[in-house]
Amino acid sequence: MGTVLEPGKIPDKLYFKIGEVCEITDIKSHTLRFWESEFKDIRPRRASSNQRLYRKEDVEIILNIKHLIQEEGHTIAGARKCLGRKGKDENLDTDRSNPPDSTLLKKIKNDLQELQILLNK
């Protein structure tokens, strides 16, 4: 197999065939196909010939999964959890910066209920 490239060094192409992804990531095609079934983030498109076409983002995710499994020693489930946590952690950072104020929400609810009563009269 070919030399493994880092995510920043992936060739600048719109789509990659499975053989190209195998060369870039140094992962066998049967492993890639298995990972597709295990990781919902890997979703190659299909050409009219039914051949898998991976995007650059797919290749980056595959390299990340490979790192988690082979270098950090995670299982498939552990790698899936790490990938899921990464996305959730980013969302939590946004939520923490602007948490909802329950007293403000209660006041708005009361105001809306009072407005509804006035409109129904």
DRENTORKOL-3810 file (N, C-alpha, C; in nm, 4 decimals):
REM DRENTORKOL-3810
@n.u->0.0833; n.v->-0.1181; n.w->0.0000; ca.u->0.0000; ca.v->0.0000; ca.w->0.0000; c.u->0.0876; c.v->0.1243; c.w->0.0000
@n.u->0.0240; n.v->0.2381; n.w->-0.0260; ca.u->0.0972; ca.v->0.3631; ca.w->-0.0394; c.u->0.1340; c.v->0.4251; c.w->0.0927
@n.u->0.1933; n.v->0.5419; n.w->0.0831; ca.u->0.2330; ca.v->0.6161; ca.w->0.2015; c.u->0.1119; c.v->0.6866; c.w->0.2600
@n.u->0.0998; n.v->0.6822; n.w->0.3916; ca.u->-0.0123; ca.v->0.7474; ca.w->0.4589; c.u->0.0123; c.v->0.8976; c.w->0.4599
@n.u->-0.0905; n.v->0.9721; n.w->0.4241; ca.u->-0.0825; ca.v->1.1177; ca.w->0.4234; c.u->-0.1582; c.v->1.1737; c.w->0.5427
@n.u->-0.1176; n.v->1.2889; n.w->0.5885; ca.u->-0.1892; ca.v->1.3568; ca.w->0.6955; c.u->-0.3080; c.v->1.4295; c.w->0.6351
@n.u->-0.4120; n.v->1.4604; n.w->0.7168; ca.u->-0.5322; ca.v->1.5238; ca.w->0.6630; c.u->-0.5054; c.v->1.6488; c.w->0.5797
@n.u->-0.4107; n.v->1.7293; n.w->0.6172; ca.u->-0.3801; ca.v->1.8499; ca.w->0.5415; c.u->-0.3137; c.v->1.8220; c.w->0.4087
@n.u->-0.2646; n.v->1.7009; n.w->0.3882; ca.u->-0.1918; ca.v->1.6660; ca.w->0.2664; c.u->-0.2720; c.v->1.5765; c.w->0.1735
@n.u->-0.4011; n.v->1.5674; n.w->0.1958; ca.u->-0.4874; ca.v->1.4899; ca.w->0.1067; c.u->-0.4973; c.v->1.5666; c.w->-0.0242
@n.u->-0.4822; n.v->1.4992; n.w->-0.1375; ca.u->-0.4917; ca.v->1.5696; ca.w->-0.2654; c.u->-0.6218; c.v->1.6485; c.w->-0.2764
@n.u->-0.6148; n.v->1.7609; n.w->-0.3431; ca.u->-0.7298; ca.v->1.8497; ca.w->-0.3553; c.u->-0.8166; c.v->1.8041; c.w->-0.4726
@n.u->-0.9032; n.v->1.7074; n.w->-0.4449; ca.u->-0.9955; ca.v->1.6543; ca.w->-0.5451; c.u->-1.1350; c.v->1.6546; c.w->-0.4854
@n.u->-1.2344; n.v->1.6543; n.w->-0.5716; ca.u->-1.3717; ca.v->1.6513; ca.w->-0.5246; c.u->-1.4085; c.v->1.5120; c.w->-0.4727
@n.u->-1.3726; n.v->1.4088; n.w->-0.5473; ca.u->-1.4055; ca.v->1.2716; ca.w->-0.5088; c.u->-1.2854; c.v->1.1795; c.w->-0.5265
@n.u->-1.2822; n.v->1.0747; n.w->-0.4425; ca.u->-1.1781; ca.v->0.9736; ca.w->-0.4485; c.u->-1.2439; c.v->0.8369; c.w->-0.4626
@n.u->-1.1886; n.v->0.7520; n.w->-0.5477; ca.u->-1.2355; ca.v->0.6148; ca.w->-0.5585; c.u->-1.1819; c.v->0.5365; c.w->-0.4399
@n.u->-1.2415; n.v->0.4219; n.w->-0.4123; ca.u->-1.2032; ca.v->0.3442; ca.w->-0.2945; c.u->-1.0556; c.v->0.3042; c.w->-0.2996
@n.u->-1.0042; n.v->0.2737; n.w->-0.4180; ca.u->-0.8627; ca.v->0.2379; ca.w->-0.4305; c.u->-0.7707; c.v->0.3536; c.w->-0.3925
@n.u->-0.8109; n.v->0.4750; n.w->-0.4300; ca.u->-0.7314; ca.v->0.5933; ca.w->-0.3950; c.u->-0.7340; c.v->0.6162; c.w->-0.2446
@n.u->-0.8510; n.v->0.5971; n.w->-0.1835; ca.u->-0.8619; ca.v->0.6136; ca.w->-0.0383; c.u->-0.7765; c.v->0.5093; c.w->0.0324
@n.u->-0.7748; n.v->0.3883; n.w->-0.0203; ca.u->-0.6909; ca.v->0.2828; ca.w->0.0372; c.u->-0.5431; c.v->0.3221; c.w->0.0326
@n.u->-0.4998; n.v->0.3809; n.w->-0.0782; ca.u->-0.3601; ca.v->0.4240; ca.w->-0.0898; c.u->-0.3292; c.v->0.5398; c.w->0.0038
@n.u->-0.4185; n.v->0.6368; n.w->0.0104; ca.u->-0.3958; ca.v->0.7547; ca.w->0.0952; c.u->-0.3907; c.v->0.7164; c.w->0.2421
@n.u->-0.4816; n.v->0.6276; n.w->0.2853; ca.u->-0.4943; ca.v->0.5952; ca.w->0.4273; c.u->-0.4196; c.v->0.4698; c.w->0.4700
@n.u->-0.3749; n.v->0.3909; n.w->0.3724; ca.u->-0.3097; ca.v->0.2626; ca.w->0.3997; c.u->-0.4043; c.v->0.1692; c.w->0.4767
@n.u->-0.5299; n.v->0.1673; n.w->0.4316; ca.u->-0.6325; ca.v->0.0807; ca.w->0.4894; c.u->-0.6912; c.v->-0.0023; c.w->0.3758
@n.u->-0.7168; n.v->-0.1277; n.w->0.4027; ca.u->-0.7713; ca.v->-0.2165; ca.w->0.2989; c.u->-0.9175; c.v->-0.1837; c.w->0.2714
@n.u->-0.9601; n.v->-0.2140; n.w->0.1498; ca.u->-1.0958; ca.v->-0.1786; ca.w->0.1068; c.u->-1.2036; c.v->-0.2475; c.w->0.1913
@n.u->-1.1799; n.v->-0.3717; n.w->0.2330; ca.u->-1.2820; ca.v->-0.4386; ca.w->0.3146; c.u->-1.2967; c.v->-0.3704; c.w->0.4508
@n.u->-1.1882; n.v->-0.3133; n.w->0.5016; ca.u->-1.1949; ca.v->-0.2395; ca.w->0.6273; c.u->-1.2737; c.v->-0.1103; c.w->0.6084
@n.u->-1.2497; n.v->-0.0417; n.w->0.4983; ca.u->-1.3254; ca.v->0.0810; ca.w->0.4697; c.u->-1.4742; c.v->0.0516; c.w->0.4591
@n.u->-1.5081; n.v->-0.0550; n.w->0.3889; ca.u->-1.6494; ca.v->-0.0899; ca.w->0.3736; c.u->-1.7116; c.v->-0.1246; c.w->0.5087
@n.u->-1.6360; n.v->-0.1926; n.w->0.5947; ca.u->-1.6854; ca.v->-0.2242; ca.w->0.7286; c.u->-1.7053; c.v->-0.0951; c.w->0.8091
@n.u->-1.6078; n.v->-0.0053; n.w->0.8034; ca.u->-1.6183; ca.v->0.1204; ca.w->0.8779; c.u->-1.7386; c.v->0.2021; c.w->0.8317
@n.u->-1.7732; n.v->0.1933; n.w->0.7051; ca.u->-1.8926; ca.v->0.2632; ca.w->0.6561; c.u->-2.0168; c.v->0.2173; c.w->0.7316
@n.u->-2.0209; n.v->0.0883; n.w->0.7632; ca.u->-2.1374; ca.v->0.0357; ca.w->0.8348; c.u->-2.1336; c.v->0.0708; c.w->0.9836
@n.u->-2.0160; n.v->0.1017; n.w->1.0357; ca.u->-2.0010; ca.v->0.1297; ca.w->1.1783; c.u->-2.0013; c.v->0.2788; c.w->1.2129
@n.u->-1.9622; n.v->0.3628; n.w->1.1193; ca.u->-1.9514; ca.v->0.5062; ca.w->1.1449; c.u->-2.0421; c.v->0.5808; c.w->1.0481
@n.u->-2.1465; n.v->0.6426; n.w->1.1006; ca.u->-2.2447; ca.v->0.7089; ca.w->1.0141; c.u->-2.1882; c.v->0.8319; c.w->0.9444
@n.u->-2.0745; n.v->0.8824; n.w->0.9898; ca.u->-2.0144; ca.v->1.0006; ca.w->0.9269; c.u->-1.9494; c.v->0.9685; c.w->0.7928
@n.u->-1.9176; n.v->0.8430; n.w->0.7691; ca.u->-1.8569; ca.v->0.8038; ca.w->0.6410; c.u->-1.9696; c.v->0.7635; c.w->0.5469
@n.u->-1.9982; n.v->0.8481; n.w->0.4530; ca.u->-2.1065; ca.v->0.8218; ca.w->0.3579; c.u->-2.0614; c.v->0.8546; c.w->0.2159
@n.u->-1.9901; n.v->0.7616; n.w->0.1519; ca.u->-1.9496; ca.v->0.7890; ca.w->0.0140; c.u->-2.0704; c.v->0.7898; c.w->-0.0790
@n.u->-2.0613; n.v->0.8706; n.w->-0.1801; ca.u->-2.1663; ca.v->0.8713; ca.w->-0.2825; c.u->-2.1405; c.v->0.7543; c.w->-0.3765
@n.u->-2.2372; n.v->0.7284; n.w->-0.4616; ca.u->-2.2225; ca.v->0.6210; ca.w->-0.5596; c.u->-2.2247; c.v->0.6812; c.w->-0.6991
@n.u->-2.1299; n.v->0.6406; n.w->-0.7805; ca.u->-2.1283; ca.v->0.6802; ca.w->-0.9216; c.u->-2.2349; c.v->0.5998; c.w->-0.9941
@n.u->-2.2620; n.v->0.6369; n.w->-1.1173; ca.u->-2.3607; ca.v->0.5614; ca.w->-1.1954; c.u->-2.3183; c.v->0.4158; c.w->-1.2123
@n.u->-2.1885; n.v->0.3912; n.w->-1.2022; ca.u->-2.1367; ca.v->0.2537; ca.w->-1.2100; c.u->-2.1437; c.v->0.1830; c.w->-1.0747
@n.u->-2.2048; n.v->0.2488; n.w->-0.9750; ca.u->-2.2201; ca.v->0.1978; ca.w->-0.8380; c.u->-2.0882; c.v->0.1947; c.w->-0.7604
@n.u->-1.9851; n.v->0.2602; n.w->-0.8112; ca.u->-1.8579; ca.v->0.2668; ca.w->-0.7419; c.u->-1.8641; c.v->0.3737; c.w->-0.6333
@n.u->-1.8016; n.v->0.3456; n.w->-0.5200; ca.u->-1.7993; ca.v->0.4412; ca.w->-0.4100; c.u->-1.7122; c.v->0.5605; c.w->-0.4461
@n.u->-1.7625; n.v->0.6793; n.w->-0.4139; ca.u->-1.6869; ca.v->0.8026; ca.w->-0.4340; c.u->-1.6813; c.v->0.8771; c.w->-0.3005
@n.u->-1.5617; n.v->0.8843; n.w->-0.2439; ca.u->-1.5425; ca.v->0.9469; ca.w->-0.1134; c.u->-1.5060; c.v->1.0942; c.w->-0.1311
@n.u->-1.5588; n.v->1.1786; n.w->-0.0430; ca.u->-1.5216; ca.v->1.3201; ca.w->-0.0403; c.u->-1.3956; c.v->1.3364; c.w->0.0450
@n.u->-1.3341; n.v->1.4516; n.w->0.0351; ca.u->-1.2149; ca.v->1.4807; ca.w->0.1149; c.u->-1.2474; c.v->1.4690; c.w->0.2644
@n.u->-1.3677; n.v->1.5147; n.w->0.3036; ca.u->-1.4095; ca.v->1.5063; ca.w->0.4438; c.u->-1.4176; c.v->1.3610; c.w->0.4897
@n.u->-1.4637; n.v->1.2730; n.w->0.4006; ca.u->-1.4693; ca.v->1.1306; ca.w->0.4342; c.u->-1.3293; c.v->1.0765; c.w->0.4614
@n.u->-1.2340; n.v->1.1162; n.w->0.3776; ca.u->-1.0956; ca.v->1.0694; ca.w->0.3941; c.u->-1.0387; c.v->1.1201; c.w->0.5262
@n.u->-1.0688; n.v->1.2437; n.w->0.5613; ca.u->-1.0208; ca.v->1.2986; ca.w->0.6887; c.u->-1.0803; c.v->1.2217; c.w->0.8072
@n.u->-1.2093; n.v->1.1887; n.w->0.7986; ca.u->-1.2737; ca.v->1.1110; ca.w->0.9048; c.u->-1.2109; c.v->0.9726; c.w->0.9141
@n.u->-1.1844; n.v->0.9114; n.w->0.8000; ca.u->-1.1220; ca.v->0.7786; ca.w->0.7976; c.u->-0.9841; c.v->0.7838; c.w->0.8634
@n.u->-0.9060; n.v->0.8865; n.w->0.8321; ca.u->-0.7741; ca.v->0.9004; ca.w->0.8950; c.u->-0.7873; c.v->0.9213; c.w->1.0460
@n.u->-0.8895; n.v->0.9949; n.w->1.0875; ca.u->-0.9129; ca.v->1.0166; ca.w->1.2301; c.u->-0.9509; c.v->0.8853; c.w->1.2984
@n.u->-1.0378; n.v->0.8081; n.w->1.2356; ca.u->-1.0769; ca.v->0.6781; ca.w->1.2910; c.u->-0.9554; c.v->0.5864; c.w->1.3007
@n.u->-0.8759; n.v->0.5845; n.w->1.1968; ca.u->-0.7543; ca.v->0.5016; ca.w->1.1968; c.u->-0.6632; c.v->0.5405; c.w->1.3134
@n.u->-0.6479; n.v->0.6705; n.w->1.3347; ca.u->-0.5651; ca.v->0.7194; ca.w->1.4463; c.u->-0.6221; c.v->0.6717; c.w->1.5801
@n.u->-0.7534; n.v->0.6863; n.w->1.5969; ca.u->-0.8169; ca.v->0.6467; ca.w->1.7230; c.u->-0.8006; c.v->0.4970; c.w->1.7489
@n.u->-0.8140; n.v->0.4160; n.w->1.6458; ca.u->-0.8086; ca.v->0.2707; ca.w->1.6628; c.u->-0.6656; c.v->0.2192; c.w->1.6718
@n.u->-0.5803; n.v->0.2617; n.w->1.5786; ca.u->-0.4466; ca.v->0.2031; ca.w->1.5715; c.u->-0.3458; c.v->0.2704; c.w->1.6638
@n.u->-0.3565; n.v->0.4002; n.w->1.6818; ca.u->-0.2564; ca.v->0.4695; ca.w->1.7627; c.u->-0.3002; c.v->0.4914; c.w->1.9070
@n.u->-0.4294; n.v->0.5179; n.w->1.9274; ca.u->-0.4772; ca.v->0.5401; ca.w->2.0639; c.u->-0.5338; c.v->0.4136; c.w->2.1266
@n.u->-0.5521; n.v->0.3088; n.w->2.0463; ca.u->-0.5946; ca.v->0.1797; ca.w->2.0994; c.u->-0.7429; c.v->0.1665; c.w->2.1301
@n.u->-0.8268; n.v->0.2519; n.w->2.0711; ca.u->-0.9710; ca.v->0.2419; ca.w->2.0938; c.u->-1.0296; c.v->0.1252; c.w->2.0160
@n.u->-1.1393; n.v->0.0733; n.w->2.0668; ca.u->-1.2180; ca.v->-0.0237; ca.w->1.9913; c.u->-1.3042; c.v->0.0548; c.w->1.8926
@n.u->-1.3778; n.v->-0.0160; n.w->1.8083; ca.u->-1.4707; ca.v->0.0502; ca.w->1.7164; c.u->-1.5706; c.v->0.1337; c.w->1.7975
@n.u->-1.6277; n.v->0.0732; n.w->1.9010; ca.u->-1.7254; ca.v->0.1446; ca.w->1.9848; c.u->-1.6607; c.v->0.2654; c.w->2.0526
@n.u->-1.5375; n.v->0.2495; n.w->2.0985; ca.u->-1.4672; ca.v->0.3603; ca.w->2.1630; c.u->-1.4387; c.v->0.4733; c.w->2.0653
@n.u->-1.3992; n.v->0.4374; n.w->1.9441; ca.u->-1.3731; ca.v->0.5398; ca.w->1.8419; c.u->-1.5025; c.v->0.6107; c.w->1.8052
@n.u->-1.6119; n.v->0.5350; n.w->1.7936; ca.u->-1.7420; ca.v->0.5940; ca.w->1.7623; c.u->-1.7819; c.v->0.6930; c.w->1.8719
@n.u->-1.7567; n.v->0.6548; n.w->1.9964; ca.u->-1.7895; ca.v->0.7418; ca.w->2.1095; c.u->-1.7036; c.v->0.8683; c.w->2.1065
@n.u->-1.5752; n.v->0.8542; n.w->2.0759; ca.u->-1.4864; ca.v->0.9708; ca.w->2.0674; c.u->-1.5314; c.v->1.0670; c.w->1.9580
@n.u->-1.5684; n.v->1.0130; n.w->1.8430; ca.u->-1.6134; ca.v->1.0975; ca.w->1.7332; c.u->-1.7437; c.v->1.1670; c.w->1.7695
@n.u->-1.8352; n.v->1.0956; n.w->1.8348; ca.u->-1.9619; ca.v->1.1544; ca.w->1.8766; c.u->-1.9432; c.v->1.2604; c.w->1.9819
@n.u->-1.8521; n.v->1.2363; n.w->2.0747; ca.u->-1.8259; ca.v->1.3313; ca.w->2.1825; c.u->-1.7653; c.v->1.4587; c.w->2.1276
@n.u->-1.6804; n.v->1.4454; n.w->2.0266; ca.u->-1.6168; ca.v->1.5630; ca.w->1.9685; c.u->-1.7222; c.v->1.6608; c.w->1.9170
@n.u->-1.8198; n.v->1.6107; n.w->1.8425; ca.u->-1.9260; ca.v->1.6958; ca.w->1.7913; c.u->-2.0110; c.v->1.7535; c.w->1.9025
@n.u->-2.0413; n.v->1.6723; n.w->2.0038; ca.u->-2.1234; ca.v->1.7189; ca.w->2.1150; c.u->-2.0488; c.v->1.8208; c.w->2.1984
@n.u->-1.9174; n.v->1.7989; n.w->2.2194; ca.u->-1.8384; ca.v->1.8953; ca.w->2.2967; c.u->-1.8398; c.v->2.0319; c.w->2.2299
@n.u->-1.8308; n.v->2.0349; n.w->2.0963; ca.u->-1.8342; ca.v->2.1628; ca.w->2.0262; c.u->-1.9684; c.v->2.2304; c.w->2.0476
@n.u->-2.0772; n.v->2.1536; n.w->2.0438; ca.u->-2.2098; ca.v->2.2100; ca.w->2.0667; c.u->-2.2264; c.v->2.2563; c.w->2.2100
@n.u->-2.1698; n.v->2.1808; n.w->2.3051; ca.u->-2.1813; ca.v->2.2189; ca.w->2.4450; c.u->-2.1089; c.v->2.3493; c.w->2.4725
@n.u->-1.9955; n.v->2.3726; n.w->2.4062; ca.u->-1.9244; ca.v->2.4981; ca.w->2.4257; c.u->-2.0123; c.v->2.6158; c.w->2.3869
@n.u->-2.0846; n.v->2.6025; n.w->2.2795; ca.u->-2.1747; ca.v->2.7083; ca.w->2.2355; c.u->-2.2863; c.v->2.7259; c.w->2.3370
@n.u->-2.3427; n.v->2.6136; n.w->2.3845; ca.u->-2.4529; ca.v->2.6209; ca.w->2.4795; c.u->-2.4088; c.v->2.6814; c.w->2.6117
@n.u->-2.2888; n.v->2.6510; n.w->2.6568; ca.u->-2.2396; ca.v->2.7034; ca.w->2.7840; c.u->-2.2198; c.v->2.8538; c.w->2.7793
@n.u->-2.1865; n.v->2.9065; n.w->2.6635; ca.u->-2.1610; ca.v->3.0493; ca.w->2.6538; c.u->-2.2895; c.v->3.1301; c.w->2.6639
@n.u->-2.4051; n.v->3.0674; n.w->2.6397; ca.u->-2.5309; ca.v->3.1378; ca.w->2.6441; c.u->-2.6399; c.v->3.0454; c.w->2.6982
@n.u->-2.6316; n.v->3.0082; n.w->2.8289; ca.u->-2.7303; ca.v->2.9149; ca.w->2.8831; c.u->-2.8658; c.v->2.9831; c.w->2.8998
@n.u->-2.9743; n.v->2.9078; n.w->2.8824; ca.u->-3.1057; ca.v->2.9675; ca.w->2.9015; c.u->-3.1294; c.v->2.9979; c.w->3.0494
@n.u->-3.1876; n.v->3.1117; n.w->3.0764; ca.u->-3.2185; ca.v->3.1516; ca.w->3.2124; c.u->-3.3608; c.v->3.1067; c.w->3.2426
@n.u->-3.3765; n.v->3.0125; n.w->3.3358; ca.u->-3.5090; ca.v->2.9561; ca.w->3.3623; c.u->-3.6053; c.v->3.0608; c.w->3.4169
@n.u->-3.5577; n.v->3.1555; n.w->3.4959; ca.u->-3.6484; ca.v->3.2585; ca.w->3.5477; c.u->-3.6974; c.v->3.3488; c.w->3.4352
@n.u->-3.6097; n.v->3.3786; n.w->3.3399; ca.u->-3.6503; ca.v->3.4597; ca.w->3.2256; c.u->-3.7534; c.v->3.3850; c.w->3.1416
@n.u->-3.7309; n.v->3.2554; n.w->3.1204; ca.u->-3.8256; ca.v->3.1756; ca.w->3.0439; c.u->-3.9615; c.v->3.1690; c.w->3.1131
@n.u->-3.9620; n.v->3.1558; n.w->3.2460; ca.u->-4.0884; ca.v->3.1524; ca.w->3.3205; c.u->-4.1619; c.v->3.2853; c.w->3.3075
@n.u->-4.0868; n.v->3.3956; n.w->3.3140; ca.u->-4.1491; ca.v->3.5269; ca.w->3.3011; c.u->-4.2101; c.v->3.5434; c.w->3.1620
@n.u->-4.1402; n.v->3.5029; n.w->3.0606; ca.u->-4.1923; ca.v->3.5131; ca.w->2.9239; c.u->-4.3184; c.v->3.4272; c.w->2.9097
@n.u->-4.3157; n.v->3.3072; n.w->2.9679; ca.u->-4.4320; ca.v->3.2196; ca.w->2.9610; c.u->-4.5519; c.v->3.2851; c.w->3.0287
@n.u->-4.5305; n.v->3.3422; n.w->3.1480; ca.u->-4.6393; ca.v->3.4098; ca.w->3.2194; c.u->-4.6932; c.v->3.5282; c.w->3.1396
@n.u->-4.6020; n.v->3.6054; n.w->3.0806; ca.u->-4.6444; ca.v->3.7200; ca.w->3.0001; c.u->-4.7287; c.v->3.6748; c.w->2.8810
@n.u->-4.6886; n.v->3.5673; n.w->2.8175; ca.u->-4.7638; ca.v->3.5156; ca.w->2.7035; c.u->-4.9014; c.v->3.4644; c.w->2.7463
@n.u->-4.9073; n.v->3.3997; n.w->2.8621; ca.u->-5.0360; ca.v->3.3513; ca.w->2.9124; c.u->-5.1288; c.v->3.4682; c.w->2.9438
@n.u->-5.0742; n.v->3.5745; n.w->3.0046; ca.u->-5.1550; ca.v->3.6927; ca.w->3.0331; c.u->-5.2034; c.v->3.7581; c.w->2.9043
@n.u->-5.1177; n.v->3.7634; n.w->2.8061; ca.u->-5.1554; ca.v->3.8208; ca.w->2.6764; c.u->-5.2679; c.v->3.7383; c.w->2.6107
@n.u->-5.2566; n.v->3.6054; n.w->2.6236; ca.u->-5.3595; ca.v->3.5175; ca.w->2.5694; c.u->-5.4943; c.v->3.5422; c.w->2.6361
@n.u->-5.4919; n.v->3.5607; n.w->2.7688; ca.u->-5.6158; ca.v->3.5892; ca.w->2.8427; c.u->-5.6766; c.v->3.7204; c.w->2.7935
@n.u->-5.5933; n.v->3.8225; n.w->2.7763; ca.u->-5.6430; ca.v->3.9519; ca.w->2.7283; c.u->-5.7028; c.v->3.9394; c.w->2.5876
@n.u->-5.6394; n.v->3.8631; n.w->2.5017; ca.u->-5.6884; ca.v->3.8480; ca.w->2.3651; c.u->-5.8189; c.v->3.7684; c.w->2.3588
@n.u->-5.8387; n.v->3.6790; n.w->2.4524; ca.u->-5.9591; ca.v->3.5980; ca.w->2.4535; c.u->-6.0801; c.v->3.6727; c.w->2.5094
@n.u->-6.0618; n.v->3.7879; n.w->2.5734; ca.u->-6.1731; ca.v->3.8650; ca.w->2.6315; c.u->-6.2512; c.v->3.9377; c.w->2.5261
END
